[in-house]
Amino acid sequence: MRNDDLNLRADRDELEHFSPRTPQAKRQKNLVVQVALGVFLGGLALWLVQLGATALMARLAMSTLQFGG
């Protein structure tokens, strides 16, 4: 059996129900927004952890932190 007999080519009529892909520029803009938001939220989380650790160390250094009642 030759490859020509298999008729593996898609007809042009079958491709009409597929929607076109989104433009490349829109997908790149979305990626830029996601990366910027991730960097911002990561920096905010790091800053809050650093603020909490600094406050805890200040209370320990001043001996105003009490464990228990």
mmCIF file as Biopython writes it, N, C-alpha, C and O atoms, coordinates in Angstrom:
data_model
#
loop_
_atom_site.group_PDB
_atom_site.id
_atom_site.type_symbol
_atom_site.label_atom_id
_atom_site.label_alt_id
_atom_site.label_comp_id
_atom_site.label_asym_id
_atom_site.label_entity_id
_atom_site.label_seq_id
_atom_site.pdbx_PDB_ins_code
_atom_site.Cartn_x
_atom_site.Cartn_y
_atom_site.Cartn_z
_atom_site.occupancy
_atom_site.B_iso_or_equiv
_atom_site.auth_seq_id
_atom_site.auth_asym_id
_atom_site.pdbx_PDB_model_num
ATOM 1   N N  . MET A ? 1  ? 0.847   -1.176 0.000  1.0 0.0 1  A 1 
ATOM 2   C CA . MET A ? 1  ? 0.000   0.000  0.000  1.0 0.0 1  A 1 
ATOM 3   C C  . MET A ? 1  ? 0.889   1.235  0.000  1.0 0.0 1  A 1 
ATOM 4   O O  . MET A ? 1  ? 1.794   1.368  0.824  1.0 0.0 1  A 1 
ATOM 5   N N  . ARG A ? 2  ? 0.622   2.114  -0.915 1.0 0.0 2  A 1 
ATOM 6   C CA . ARG A ? 2  ? 1.406   3.342  -0.992 1.0 0.0 2  A 1 
ATOM 7   C C  . ARG A ? 2  ? 0.807   4.405  -0.079 1.0 0.0 2  A 1 
ATOM 8   O O  . ARG A ? 2  ? -0.354  4.311  0.319  1.0 0.0 2  A 1 
ATOM 9   N N  . ASN A ? 3  ? 1.605   5.411  0.246  1.0 0.0 3  A 1 
ATOM 10  C CA . ASN A ? 3  ? 1.122   6.493  1.100  1.0 0.0 3  A 1 
ATOM 11  C C  . ASN A ? 3  ? 0.007   7.298  0.441  1.0 0.0 3  A 1 
ATOM 12  O O  . ASN A ? 3  ? -0.830  7.878  1.133  1.0 0.0 3  A 1 
ATOM 13  N N  . ASP A ? 4  ? -0.010  7.338  -0.882 1.0 0.0 4  A 1 
ATOM 14  C CA . ASP A ? 4  ? -1.058  8.093  -1.580 1.0 0.0 4  A 1 
ATOM 15  C C  . ASP A ? 4  ? -2.427  7.467  -1.370 1.0 0.0 4  A 1 
ATOM 16  O O  . ASP A ? 4  ? -3.441  8.160  -1.453 1.0 0.0 4  A 1 
ATOM 17  N N  . ASP A ? 5  ? -2.472  6.193  -1.107 1.0 0.0 5  A 1 
ATOM 18  C CA . ASP A ? 5  ? -3.750  5.514  -0.948 1.0 0.0 5  A 1 
ATOM 19  C C  . ASP A ? 5  ? -4.388  5.793  0.420  1.0 0.0 5  A 1 
ATOM 20  O O  . ASP A ? 5  ? -5.589  5.588  0.593  1.0 0.0 5  A 1 
ATOM 21  N N  . LEU A ? 6  ? -3.604  6.251  1.374  1.0 0.0 6  A 1 
ATOM 22  C CA . LEU A ? 6  ? -4.140  6.462  2.721  1.0 0.0 6  A 1 
ATOM 23  C C  . LEU A ? 6  ? -5.009  7.708  2.824  1.0 0.0 6  A 1 
ATOM 24  O O  . LEU A ? 6  ? -5.900  7.770  3.671  1.0 0.0 6  A 1 
ATOM 25  N N  . ASN A ? 7  ? -4.760  8.714  1.964  1.0 0.0 7  A 1 
ATOM 26  C CA . ASN A ? 7  ? -5.537  9.953  1.958  1.0 0.0 7  A 1 
ATOM 27  C C  . ASN A ? 7  ? -5.580  10.591 3.349  1.0 0.0 7  A 1 
ATOM 28  O O  . ASN A ? 7  ? -6.657  10.792 3.910  1.0 0.0 7  A 1 
ATOM 29  N N  . LEU A ? 8  ? -4.415  10.906 3.898  1.0 0.0 8  A 1 
ATOM 30  C CA . LEU A ? 8  ? -4.306  11.452 5.245  1.0 0.0 8  A 1 
ATOM 31  C C  . LEU A ? 8  ? -4.441  12.970 5.295  1.0 0.0 8  A 1 
ATOM 32  O O  . LEU A ? 8  ? -4.388  13.550 6.380  1.0 0.0 8  A 1 
ATOM 33  N N  . ARG A ? 9  ? -4.612  13.616 4.171  1.0 0.0 9  A 1 
ATOM 34  C CA . ARG A ? 9  ? -4.689  15.075 4.155  1.0 0.0 9  A 1 
ATOM 35  C C  . ARG A ? 9  ? -6.047  15.544 4.673  1.0 0.0 9  A 1 
ATOM 36  O O  . ARG A ? 9  ? -7.078  14.937 4.383  1.0 0.0 9  A 1 
ATOM 37  N N  . ALA A ? 10 ? -6.032  16.626 5.436  1.0 0.0 10 A 1 
ATOM 38  C CA . ALA A ? 10 ? -7.296  17.197 5.929  1.0 0.0 10 A 1 
ATOM 39  C C  . ALA A ? 10 ? -7.894  18.084 4.847  1.0 0.0 10 A 1 
ATOM 40  O O  . ALA A ? 10 ? -7.180  18.826 4.173  1.0 0.0 10 A 1 
ATOM 41  N N  . ASP A ? 11 ? -9.180  18.001 4.692  1.0 0.0 11 A 1 
ATOM 42  C CA . ASP A ? 11 ? -9.862  18.868 3.748  1.0 0.0 11 A 1 
ATOM 43  C C  . ASP A ? 11 ? -9.990  20.258 4.339  1.0 0.0 11 A 1 
ATOM 44  O O  . ASP A ? 11 ? -10.045 20.424 5.558  1.0 0.0 11 A 1 
ATOM 45  N N  . ARG A ? 12 ? -10.036 21.247 3.477  1.0 0.0 12 A 1 
ATOM 46  C CA . ARG A ? 12 ? -10.185 22.625 3.934  1.0 0.0 12 A 1 
ATOM 47  C C  . ARG A ? 12 ? -11.538 22.835 4.619  1.0 0.0 12 A 1 
ATOM 48  O O  . ARG A ? 12 ? -11.657 23.701 5.486  1.0 0.0 12 A 1 
ATOM 49  N N  . ASP A ? 13 ? -12.536 22.074 4.252  1.0 0.0 13 A 1 
ATOM 50  C CA . ASP A ? 13 ? -13.866 22.241 4.836  1.0 0.0 13 A 1 
ATOM 51  C C  . ASP A ? 13 ? -13.887 21.869 6.312  1.0 0.0 13 A 1 
ATOM 52  O O  . ASP A ? 13 ? -14.696 22.404 7.071  1.0 0.0 13 A 1 
ATOM 53  N N  . GLU A ? 14 ? -13.013 20.963 6.728  1.0 0.0 14 A 1 
ATOM 54  C CA . GLU A ? 14 ? -13.025 20.499 8.112  1.0 0.0 14 A 1 
ATOM 55  C C  . GLU A ? 14 ? -12.436 21.517 9.078  1.0 0.0 14 A 1 
ATOM 56  O O  . GLU A ? 14 ? -12.635 21.401 10.287 1.0 0.0 14 A 1 
ATOM 57  N N  . LEU A ? 15 ? -11.726 22.499 8.578  1.0 0.0 15 A 1 
ATOM 58  C CA . LEU A ? 15 ? -11.034 23.451 9.450  1.0 0.0 15 A 1 
ATOM 59  C C  . LEU A ? 15 ? -11.884 24.683 9.768  1.0 0.0 15 A 1 
ATOM 60  O O  . LEU A ? 15 ? -11.407 25.575 10.469 1.0 0.0 15 A 1 
ATOM 61  N N  . GLU A ? 16 ? -13.106 24.763 9.285  1.0 0.0 16 A 1 
ATOM 62  C CA . GLU A ? 16 ? -13.909 25.963 9.483  1.0 0.0 16 A 1 
ATOM 63  C C  . GLU A ? 16 ? -14.388 26.133 10.917 1.0 0.0 16 A 1 
ATOM 64  O O  . GLU A ? 16 ? -14.603 27.266 11.347 1.0 0.0 16 A 1 
ATOM 65  N N  . HIS A ? 17 ? -14.563 25.058 11.673 1.0 0.0 17 A 1 
ATOM 66  C CA . HIS A ? 17 ? -15.114 25.191 13.015 1.0 0.0 17 A 1 
ATOM 67  C C  . HIS A ? 17 ? -14.049 25.509 14.064 1.0 0.0 17 A 1 
ATOM 68  O O  . HIS A ? 17 ? -14.388 25.692 15.233 1.0 0.0 17 A 1 
ATOM 69  N N  . PHE A ? 18 ? -12.791 25.579 13.689 1.0 0.0 18 A 1 
ATOM 70  C CA . PHE A ? 18 ? -11.740 25.938 14.633 1.0 0.0 18 A 1 
ATOM 71  C C  . PHE A ? 18 ? -11.648 27.453 14.735 1.0 0.0 18 A 1 
ATOM 72  O O  . PHE A ? 18 ? -11.652 28.147 13.719 1.0 0.0 18 A 1 
ATOM 73  N N  . SER A ? 19 ? -11.564 27.966 15.955 1.0 0.0 19 A 1 
ATOM 74  C CA . SER A ? 19 ? -11.427 29.412 16.129 1.0 0.0 19 A 1 
ATOM 75  C C  . SER A ? 19 ? -9.950  29.782 16.000 1.0 0.0 19 A 1 
ATOM 76  O O  . SER A ? 19 ? -9.078  28.993 16.365 1.0 0.0 19 A 1 
ATOM 77  N N  . PRO A ? 20 ? -9.673  30.955 15.493 1.0 0.0 20 A 1 
ATOM 78  C CA . PRO A ? 20 ? -8.272  31.358 15.348 1.0 0.0 20 A 1 
ATOM 79  C C  . PRO A ? 20 ? -7.643  31.617 16.717 1.0 0.0 20 A 1 
ATOM 80  O O  . PRO A ? 20 ? -8.339  31.935 17.682 1.0 0.0 20 A 1 
ATOM 81  N N  . ARG A ? 21 ? -6.350  31.480 16.784 1.0 0.0 21 A 1 
ATOM 82  C CA . ARG A ? 21 ? -5.638  31.704 18.037 1.0 0.0 21 A 1 
ATOM 83  C C  . ARG A ? 21 ? -5.601  33.183 18.365 1.0 0.0 21 A 1 
ATOM 84  O O  . ARG A ? 21 ? -5.738  34.027 17.480 1.0 0.0 21 A 1 
ATOM 85  N N  . THR A ? 22 ? -5.417  33.494 19.638 1.0 0.0 22 A 1 
ATOM 86  C CA . THR A ? 22 ? -5.343  34.897 20.043 1.0 0.0 22 A 1 
ATOM 87  C C  . THR A ? 22 ? -4.066  35.511 19.496 1.0 0.0 22 A 1 
ATOM 88  O O  . THR A ? 22 ? -3.074  34.808 19.301 1.0 0.0 22 A 1 
ATOM 89  N N  . PRO A ? 23 ? -4.078  36.795 19.250 1.0 0.0 23 A 1 
ATOM 90  C CA . PRO A ? 23 ? -2.873  37.441 18.723 1.0 0.0 23 A 1 
ATOM 91  C C  . PRO A ? 23 ? -1.688  37.308 19.684 1.0 0.0 23 A 1 
ATOM 92  O O  . PRO A ? 23 ? -1.856  37.249 20.902 1.0 0.0 23 A 1 
ATOM 93  N N  . GLN A ? 24 ? -0.515  37.262 19.112 1.0 0.0 24 A 1 
ATOM 94  C CA . GLN A ? 24 ? 0.707   37.076 19.901 1.0 0.0 24 A 1 
ATOM 95  C C  . GLN A ? 24 ? 0.926   38.231 20.869 1.0 0.0 24 A 1 
ATOM 96  O O  . GLN A ? 24 ? 1.379   38.014 21.992 1.0 0.0 24 A 1 
ATOM 97  N N  . ALA A ? 25 ? 0.611   39.457 20.452 1.0 0.0 25 A 1 
ATOM 98  C CA . ALA A ? 25 ? 0.858   40.626 21.309 1.0 0.0 25 A 1 
ATOM 99  C C  . ALA A ? 25 ? 0.004   40.566 22.576 1.0 0.0 25 A 1 
ATOM 100 O O  . ALA A ? 25 ? 0.470   40.940 23.653 1.0 0.0 25 A 1 
ATOM 101 N N  . LYS A ? 26 ? -1.241  40.097 22.457 1.0 0.0 26 A 1 
ATOM 102 C CA . LYS A ? 26 ? -2.105  40.032 23.632 1.0 0.0 26 A 1 
ATOM 103 C C  . LYS A ? 26 ? -1.583  39.004 24.626 1.0 0.0 26 A 1 
ATOM 104 O O  . LYS A ? 26 ? -1.612  39.237 25.834 1.0 0.0 26 A 1 
ATOM 105 N N  . ARG A ? 27 ? -1.102  37.863 24.122 1.0 0.0 27 A 1 
ATOM 106 C CA . ARG A ? 27 ? -0.568  36.844 25.029 1.0 0.0 27 A 1 
ATOM 107 C C  . ARG A ? 27 ? 0.714   37.324 25.701 1.0 0.0 27 A 1 
ATOM 108 O O  . ARG A ? 27 ? 0.946   37.016 26.871 1.0 0.0 27 A 1 
ATOM 109 N N  . GLN A ? 28 ? 1.545   38.068 24.985 1.0 0.0 28 A 1 
ATOM 110 C CA . GLN A ? 28 ? 2.775   38.578 25.586 1.0 0.0 28 A 1 
ATOM 111 C C  . GLN A ? 28 ? 2.459   39.620 26.648 1.0 0.0 28 A 1 
ATOM 112 O O  . GLN A ? 28 ? 3.123   39.667 27.684 1.0 0.0 28 A 1 
ATOM 113 N N  . LYS A ? 29 ? 1.450   40.457 26.405 1.0 0.0 29 A 1 
ATOM 114 C CA . LYS A ? 29 ? 1.073   41.467 27.396 1.0 0.0 29 A 1 
ATOM 115 C C  . LYS A ? 29 ? 0.547   40.800 28.661 1.0 0.0 29 A 1 
ATOM 116 O O  . LYS A ? 29 ? 0.847   41.240 29.771 1.0 0.0 29 A 1 
ATOM 117 N N  . ASN A ? 30 ? -0.239  39.739 28.492 1.0 0.0 30 A 1 
ATOM 118 C CA . ASN A ? 30 ? -0.773  39.013 29.633 1.0 0.0 30 A 1 
ATOM 119 C C  . ASN A ? 30 ? 0.357   38.391 30.449 1.0 0.0 30 A 1 
ATOM 120 O O  . ASN A ? 30 ? 0.304   38.389 31.678 1.0 0.0 30 A 1 
ATOM 121 N N  . LEU A ? 31 ? 1.366   37.869 29.782 1.0 0.0 31 A 1 
ATOM 122 C CA . LEU A ? 31 ? 2.506   37.281 30.480 1.0 0.0 31 A 1 
ATOM 123 C C  . LEU A ? 31 ? 3.276   38.341 31.246 1.0 0.0 31 A 1 
ATOM 124 O O  . LEU A ? 31 ? 3.723   38.098 32.367 1.0 0.0 31 A 1 
ATOM 125 N N  . VAL A ? 32 ? 3.433   39.513 30.651 1.0 0.0 32 A 1 
ATOM 126 C CA . VAL A ? 32 ? 4.145   40.606 31.327 1.0 0.0 32 A 1 
ATOM 127 C C  . VAL A ? 32 ? 3.391   41.026 32.583 1.0 0.0 32 A 1 
ATOM 128 O O  . VAL A ? 32 ? 4.003   41.278 33.621 1.0 0.0 32 A 1 
ATOM 129 N N  . VAL A ? 33 ? 2.072   41.101 32.495 1.0 0.0 33 A 1 
ATOM 130 C CA . VAL A ? 33 ? 1.259   41.476 33.660 1.0 0.0 33 A 1 
ATOM 131 C C  . VAL A ? 33 ? 1.371   40.409 34.750 1.0 0.0 33 A 1 
ATOM 132 O O  . VAL A ? 33 ? 1.475   40.738 35.931 1.0 0.0 33 A 1 
ATOM 133 N N  . GLN A ? 34 ? 1.351   39.147 34.361 1.0 0.0 34 A 1 
ATOM 134 C CA . GLN A ? 34 ? 1.463   38.078 35.349 1.0 0.0 34 A 1 
ATOM 135 C C  . GLN A ? 34 ? 2.819   38.095 36.040 1.0 0.0 34 A 1 
ATOM 136 O O  . GLN A ? 34 ? 2.897   37.907 37.254 1.0 0.0 34 A 1 
ATOM 137 N N  . VAL A ? 35 ? 3.873   38.317 35.290 1.0 0.0 35 A 1 
ATOM 138 C CA . VAL A ? 35 ? 5.216   38.365 35.894 1.0 0.0 35 A 1 
ATOM 139 C C  . VAL A ? 35 ? 5.340   39.570 36.822 1.0 0.0 35 A 1 
ATOM 140 O O  . VAL A ? 35 ? 5.884   39.457 37.921 1.0 0.0 35 A 1 
ATOM 141 N N  . ALA A ? 36 ? 4.838   40.724 36.382 1.0 0.0 36 A 1 
ATOM 142 C CA . ALA A ? 36 ? 4.912   41.924 37.222 1.0 0.0 36 A 1 
ATOM 143 C C  . ALA A ? 36 ? 4.113   41.746 38.505 1.0 0.0 36 A 1 
ATOM 144 O O  . ALA A ? 36 ? 4.559   42.147 39.581 1.0 0.0 36 A 1 
ATOM 145 N N  . LEU A ? 37 ? 2.929   41.142 38.392 1.0 0.0 37 A 1 
ATOM 146 C CA . LEU A ? 37 ? 2.116   40.902 39.587 1.0 0.0 37 A 1 
ATOM 147 C C  . LEU A ? 37 ? 2.799   39.908 40.526 1.0 0.0 37 A 1 
ATOM 148 O O  . LEU A ? 37 ? 2.749   40.077 41.745 1.0 0.0 37 A 1 
ATOM 149 N N  . GLY A ? 38 ? 3.430   38.887 39.978 1.0 0.0 38 A 1 
ATOM 150 C CA . GLY A ? 38 ? 4.142   37.917 40.808 1.0 0.0 38 A 1 
ATOM 151 C C  . GLY A ? 38 ? 5.321   38.534 41.535 1.0 0.0 38 A 1 
ATOM 152 O O  . GLY A ? 38 ? 5.558   38.247 42.708 1.0 0.0 38 A 1 
ATOM 153 N N  . VAL A ? 39 ? 6.061   39.384 40.831 1.0 0.0 39 A 1 
ATOM 154 C CA . VAL A ? 39 ? 7.195   40.066 41.468 1.0 0.0 39 A 1 
ATOM 155 C C  . VAL A ? 39 ? 6.708   40.992 42.576 1.0 0.0 39 A 1 
ATOM 156 O O  . VAL A ? 39 ? 7.301   41.044 43.654 1.0 0.0 39 A 1 
ATOM 157 N N  . PHE A ? 40 ? 5.628   41.722 42.311 1.0 0.0 40 A 1 
ATOM 158 C CA . PHE A ? 40 ? 5.092   42.646 43.317 1.0 0.0 40 A 1 
ATOM 159 C C  . PHE A ? 40 ? 4.599   41.901 44.546 1.0 0.0 40 A 1 
ATOM 160 O O  . PHE A ? 40 ? 4.932   42.271 45.672 1.0 0.0 40 A 1 
ATOM 161 N N  . LEU A ? 41 ? 3.808   40.855 44.339 1.0 0.0 41 A 1 
ATOM 162 C CA . LEU A ? 41 ? 3.270   40.106 45.486 1.0 0.0 41 A 1 
ATOM 163 C C  . LEU A ? 41 ? 4.371   39.362 46.239 1.0 0.0 41 A 1 
ATOM 164 O O  . LEU A ? 41 ? 4.308   39.238 47.462 1.0 0.0 41 A 1 
ATOM 165 N N  . GLY A ? 42 ? 5.367   38.872 45.526 1.0 0.0 42 A 1 
ATOM 166 C CA . GLY A ? 42 ? 6.495   38.223 46.196 1.0 0.0 42 A 1 
ATOM 167 C C  . GLY A ? 42 ? 7.278   39.213 47.052 1.0 0.0 42 A 1 
ATOM 168 O O  . GLY A ? 42 ? 7.677   38.895 48.172 1.0 0.0 42 A 1 
ATOM 169 N N  . GLY A ? 43 ? 7.492   40.403 46.525 1.0 0.0 43 A 1 
ATOM 170 C CA . GLY A ? 43 ? 8.186   41.439 47.296 1.0 0.0 43 A 1 
ATOM 171 C C  . GLY A ? 43 ? 7.391   41.884 48.502 1.0 0.0 43 A 1 
ATOM 172 O O  . GLY A ? 43 ? 7.950   42.137 49.570 1.0 0.0 43 A 1 
ATOM 173 N N  . LEU A ? 44 ? 6.070   41.982 48.329 1.0 0.0 44 A 1 
ATOM 174 C CA . LEU A ? 44 ? 5.203   42.357 49.450 1.0 0.0 44 A 1 
ATOM 175 C C  . LEU A ? 44 ? 5.222   41.296 50.546 1.0 0.0 44 A 1 
ATOM 176 O O  . LEU A ? 44 ? 5.292   41.624 51.730 1.0 0.0 44 A 1 
ATOM 177 N N  . ALA A ? 45 ? 5.160   40.037 50.156 1.0 0.0 45 A 1 
ATOM 178 C CA . ALA A ? 45 ? 5.204   38.955 51.143 1.0 0.0 45 A 1 
ATOM 179 C C  . ALA A ? 45 ? 6.552   38.937 51.869 1.0 0.0 45 A 1 
ATOM 180 O O  . ALA A ? 45 ? 6.607   38.742 53.083 1.0 0.0 45 A 1 
ATOM 181 N N  . LEU A ? 46 ? 7.619   39.139 51.130 1.0 0.0 46 A 1 
ATOM 182 C CA . LEU A ? 46 ? 8.950   39.165 51.750 1.0 0.0 46 A 1 
ATOM 183 C C  . LEU A ? 46 ? 9.081   40.335 52.714 1.0 0.0 46 A 1 
ATOM 184 O O  . LEU A ? 46 ? 9.664   40.200 53.789 1.0 0.0 46 A 1 
ATOM 185 N N  . TRP A ? 47 ? 8.537   41.479 52.326 1.0 0.0 47 A 1 
ATOM 186 C CA . TRP A ? 47 ? 8.600   42.644 53.209 1.0 0.0 47 A 1 
ATOM 187 C C  . TRP A ? 47 ? 7.801   42.405 54.494 1.0 0.0 47 A 1 
ATOM 188 O O  . TRP A ? 47 ? 8.248   42.781 55.578 1.0 0.0 47 A 1 
ATOM 189 N N  . LEU A ? 48 ? 6.626   41.784 54.381 1.0 0.0 48 A 1 
ATOM 190 C CA . LEU A ? 48 ? 5.827   41.510 55.581 1.0 0.0 48 A 1 
ATOM 191 C C  . LEU A ? 48 ? 6.514   40.513 56.504 1.0 0.0 48 A 1 
ATOM 192 O O  . LEU A ? 48 ? 6.453   40.662 57.725 1.0 0.0 48 A 1 
ATOM 193 N N  . VAL A ? 49 ? 7.159   39.510 55.947 1.0 0.0 49 A 1 
ATOM 194 C CA . VAL A ? 49 ? 7.901   38.550 56.777 1.0 0.0 49 A 1 
ATOM 195 C C  . VAL A ? 49 ? 9.066   39.238 57.465 1.0 0.0 49 A 1 
ATOM 196 O O  . VAL A ? 49 ? 9.336   38.988 58.640 1.0 0.0 49 A 1 
ATOM 197 N N  . GLN A ? 50 ? 9.752   40.098 56.742 1.0 0.0 50 A 1 
ATOM 198 C CA . GLN A ? 50 ? 10.884  40.821 57.326 1.0 0.0 50 A 1 
ATOM 199 C C  . GLN A ? 50 ? 10.403  41.767 58.432 1.0 0.0 50 A 1 
ATOM 200 O O  . GLN A ? 50 ? 11.061  41.904 59.463 1.0 0.0 50 A 1 
ATOM 201 N N  . LEU A ? 51 ? 9.254   42.417 58.214 1.0 0.0 51 A 1 
ATOM 202 C CA . LEU A ? 51 ? 8.703   43.317 59.229 1.0 0.0 51 A 1 
ATOM 203 C C  . LEU A ? 51 ? 8.332   42.551 60.500 1.0 0.0 51 A 1 
ATOM 204 O O  . LEU A ? 51 ? 8.602   43.009 61.610 1.0 0.0 51 A 1 
ATOM 205 N N  . GLY A ? 52 ? 7.711   41.382 60.328 1.0 0.0 52 A 1 
ATOM 206 C CA . GLY A ? 52 ? 7.355   40.568 61.484 1.0 0.0 52 A 1 
ATOM 207 C C  . GLY A ? 52 ? 8.578   40.051 62.228 1.0 0.0 52 A 1 
ATOM 208 O O  . GLY A ? 52 ? 8.604   40.045 63.459 1.0 0.0 52 A 1 
ATOM 209 N N  . ALA A ? 53 ? 9.595   39.615 61.478 1.0 0.0 53 A 1 
ATOM 210 C CA . ALA A ? 53 ? 10.811  39.123 62.126 1.0 0.0 53 A 1 
ATOM 211 C C  . ALA A ? 53 ? 11.538  40.247 62.858 1.0 0.0 53 A 1 
ATOM 212 O O  . ALA A ? 53 ? 12.086  40.031 63.939 1.0 0.0 53 A 1 
ATOM 213 N N  . THR A ? 54 ? 11.546  41.432 62.283 1.0 0.0 54 A 1 
ATOM 214 C CA . THR A ? 54 ? 12.200  42.571 62.934 1.0 0.0 54 A 1 
ATOM 215 C C  . THR A ? 54 ? 11.460  42.950 64.217 1.0 0.0 54 A 1 
ATOM 216 O O  . THR A ? 54 ? 12.087  43.243 65.235 1.0 0.0 54 A 1 
ATOM 217 N N  . ALA A ? 55 ? 10.131  42.944 64.167 1.0 0.0 55 A 1 
ATOM 218 C CA . ALA A ? 55 ? 9.347   43.265 65.368 1.0 0.0 55 A 1 
ATOM 219 C C  . ALA A ? 55 ? 9.569   42.213 66.451 1.0 0.0 55 A 1 
ATOM 220 O O  . ALA A ? 55 ? 9.682   42.556 67.628 1.0 0.0 55 A 1 
ATOM 221 N N  . LEU A ? 56 ? 9.633   40.955 66.074 1.0 0.0 56 A 1 
ATOM 222 C CA . LEU A ? 56 ? 9.876   39.887 67.041 1.0 0.0 56 A 1 
ATOM 223 C C  . LEU A ? 56 ? 11.264  40.005 67.665 1.0 0.0 56 A 1 
ATOM 224 O O  . LEU A ? 56 ? 11.422  39.840 68.875 1.0 0.0 56 A 1 
ATOM 225 N N  . MET A ? 57 ? 12.255  40.288 66.848 1.0 0.0 57 A 1 
ATOM 226 C CA . MET A ? 57 ? 13.616  40.432 67.383 1.0 0.0 57 A 1 
ATOM 227 C C  . MET A ? 57 ? 13.723  41.661 68.286 1.0 0.0 57 A 1 
ATOM 228 O O  . MET A ? 57 ? 14.457  41.638 69.273 1.0 0.0 57 A 1 
ATOM 229 N N  . ALA A ? 58 ? 13.001  42.730 67.958 1.0 0.0 58 A 1 
ATOM 230 C CA . ALA A ? 58 ? 13.027  43.931 68.805 1.0 0.0 58 A 1 
ATOM 231 C C  . ALA A ? 58 ? 12.402  43.641 70.162 1.0 0.0 58 A 1 
ATOM 232 O O  . ALA A ? 58 ? 12.905  44.088 71.193 1.0 0.0 58 A 1 
ATOM 233 N N  . ARG A ? 59 ? 11.313  42.897 70.158 1.0 0.0 59 A 1 
ATOM 234 C CA . ARG A ? 59 ? 10.677  42.556 71.434 1.0 0.0 59 A 1 
ATOM 235 C C  . ARG A ? 59 ? 11.563  41.608 72.246 1.0 0.0 59 A 1 
ATOM 236 O O  . ARG A ? 59 ? 11.624  41.710 73.471 1.0 0.0 59 A 1 
ATOM 237 N N  . LEU A ? 60 ? 12.248  40.690 71.565 1.0 0.0 60 A 1 
ATOM 238 C CA . LEU A ? 60 ? 13.162  39.797 72.290 1.0 0.0 60 A 1 
ATOM 239 C C  . LEU A ? 60 ? 14.348  40.569 72.849 1.0 0.0 60 A 1 
ATOM 240 O O  . LEU A ? 60 ? 14.795  40.304 73.965 1.0 0.0 60 A 1 
ATOM 241 N N  . ALA A ? 61 ? 14.860  41.527 72.075 1.0 0.0 61 A 1 
ATOM 242 C CA . ALA A ? 61 ? 16.012  42.305 72.534 1.0 0.0 61 A 1 
ATOM 243 C C  . ALA A ? 61 ? 15.659  43.199 73.714 1.0 0.0 61 A 1 
ATOM 244 O O  . ALA A ? 61 ? 16.491  43.434 74.591 1.0 0.0 61 A 1 
ATOM 245 N N  . MET A ? 62 ? 14.433  43.694 73.737 1.0 0.0 62 A 1 
ATOM 246 C CA . MET A ? 62 ? 14.006  44.559 74.833 1.0 0.0 62 A 1 
ATOM 247 C C  . MET A ? 62 ? 13.405  43.751 75.985 1.0 0.0 62 A 1 
ATOM 248 O O  . MET A ? 62 ? 13.018  44.317 77.008 1.0 0.0 62 A 1 
ATOM 249 N N  . SER A ? 63 ? 13.331  42.478 75.824 1.0 0.0 63 A 1 
ATOM 250 C CA . SER A ? 63 ? 12.795  41.546 76.849 1.0 0.0 63 A 1 
ATOM 251 C C  . SER A ? 63 ? 11.352  41.887 77.209 1.0 0.0 63 A 1 
ATOM 252 O O  . SER A ? 63 ? 10.952  41.730 78.363 1.0 0.0 63 A 1 
ATOM 253 N N  . THR A ? 64 ? 10.573  42.348 76.246 1.0 0.0 64 A 1 
ATOM 254 C CA . THR A ? 64 ? 9.171   42.641 76.519 1.0 0.0 64 A 1 
ATOM 255 C C  . THR A ? 64 ? 8.266   41.522 76.017 1.0 0.0 64 A 1 
ATOM 256 O O  . THR A ? 64 ? 7.045   41.607 76.155 1.0 0.0 64 A 1 
ATOM 257 N N  . LEU A ? 65 ? 8.847   40.477 75.438 1.0 0.0 65 A 1 
ATOM 258 C CA . LEU A ? 65 ? 8.064   39.354 74.951 1.0 0.0 65 A 1 
ATOM 259 C C  . LEU A ? 65 ? 7.925   38.333 76.076 1.0 0.0 65 A 1 
ATOM 260 O O  . LEU A ? 65 ? 8.922   37.881 76.639 1.0 0.0 65 A 1 
ATOM 261 N N  . GLN A ? 66 ? 6.695   37.977 76.396 1.0 0.0 66 A 1 
ATOM 262 C CA . GLN A ? 66 ? 6.462   37.034 77.463 1.0 0.0 66 A 1 
ATOM 263 C C  . GLN A ? 66 ? 5.882   35.758 76.893 1.0 0.0 66 A 1 
ATOM 264 O O  . GLN A ? 66 ? 4.944   35.792 76.096 1.0 0.0 66 A 1 
ATOM 265 N N  . PHE A ? 67 ? 6.434   34.650 77.298 1.0 0.0 67 A 1 
ATOM 266 C CA . PHE A ? 67 ? 5.913   33.355 76.886 1.0 0.0 67 A 1 
ATOM 267 C C  . PHE A ? 67 ? 4.994   32.846 77.982 1.0 0.0 67 A 1 
ATOM 268 O O  . PHE A ? 67 ? 5.354   32.858 79.159 1.0 0.0 67 A 1 
ATOM 269 N N  . GLY A ? 68 ? 3.821   32.404 77.600 1.0 0.0 68 A 1 
ATOM 270 C CA . GLY A ? 68 ? 2.880   31.934 78.614 1.0 0.0 68 A 1 
ATOM 271 C C  . GLY A ? 68 ? 2.071   33.088 79.186 1.0 0.0 68 A 1 
ATOM 272 O O  . GLY A ? 68 ? 1.859   34.092 78.507 1.0 0.0 68 A 1 
ATOM 273 N N  . GLY A ? 69 ? 1.619   32.956 80.419 1.0 0.0 69 A 1 
ATOM 274 C CA . GLY A ? 69 ? 0.763   33.991 81.008 1.0 0.0 69 A 1 
ATOM 275 C C  . GLY A ? 69 ? 1.469   34.629 82.103 1.0 0.0 69 A 1 
ATOM 276 O O  . GLY A ? 69 ? 0.930   35.534 82.741 1.0 0.0 69 A 1 
#
